[in-house]
Amino acid sequence: CILLNKMKIKYWRQFIHIRHLRKLQMRLKVKNVPTKRAADFWESARFTSIFLASGFFYISNIVHARPHAMLRERKPLGAYVQETYKHEVTMQSTAINVTDYLDEVPIERKAALIKLRNLCRTSLKGFQESMIYGGPCYSRNGEVEVGFASQKHFIGLYILRLDVMDAHRGLLKIKGVTLGKGCIRYAKPEKIDFNVVEKLLKATQKSTGVICGHNGI
C-alpha cells in the first residue's frame, strides 16, 4: 500500500465510484446514525478502497509485465538445437565423435542407432557429421538439419526442415511414437521404421524449406 503512488489511488477511487459510498454515508445520517459512527464508517470504507486498490494494481502490474518478460530475442539455429537438446536430451555425451558416442549407448539401442547413422551418412550427401550439444548432428552450409540421440526414455530423431516433417507426419502417427515440431521420439528401438526414416532423410537432402529455429519459427 505504501508503494502505491497518488495517481493510482486517485484512479482507483474513480473506478469504484466513491460517490456511492458518500450516498451510503448520507443515508446513515438520515437514519439518525450518530455522526461519529458515520465518520468511522467513511474512514473504514476509504481505507478498504485503498487496500483493494493496492491488490488490483499489484495483480495488474504482474499480468501486464509477464508478456514483456517472456519476450525473447530471435535465436540462431545453433541456440535452437541447444535448447531442444536441453529439453530432450537428458543423457548428453562428452564423446568427441559419433563413433565414440555409439560406444557409450545402451546395448539394446546400439544396433538401431548404428543403422540410423549409416542411413544419415548414405542419404545426406554433402552433409557434415559432427557432435553438437551432446548428440550426433548433420549440417549443410553450417546449418544443422538432422540429428539423433539416445535419450533417457526414448530415441530421438531430429528433422529440422519443417516442410519435410509436415509432409511425413501421417507416416509417423503410430503407437510408441510421439512428434514435436522438429522431433520424432521412439519409445523403443523396434518402433523405428527405417523405410520412413530413409524417406525423411532423402526429402531433407532435396529440401530448401524453412529450418526449424529460423525467423523465430
Secondary structure, DSSP 4 states (H G I P E B T S, - for coil): -TT--HHHHHHHHHHTTHHHHHHHHHHHHHTT--HHHHHHHHHHHHHHHHHHHHHHHHHHHHHHHHHHHH--PPPPHHHHHHHHHHHH-SS----SSHHHHHHHS-HHHHHHHHHHHHHHHHHSTT-EEEEETTEEEEEETTEEEEEEEE-SSSEEEEE-BHHHHHHHHHHH-STTEEE-SSEEEESSGGG--HHHHHHHHHHHHH--SPBTTGGG-
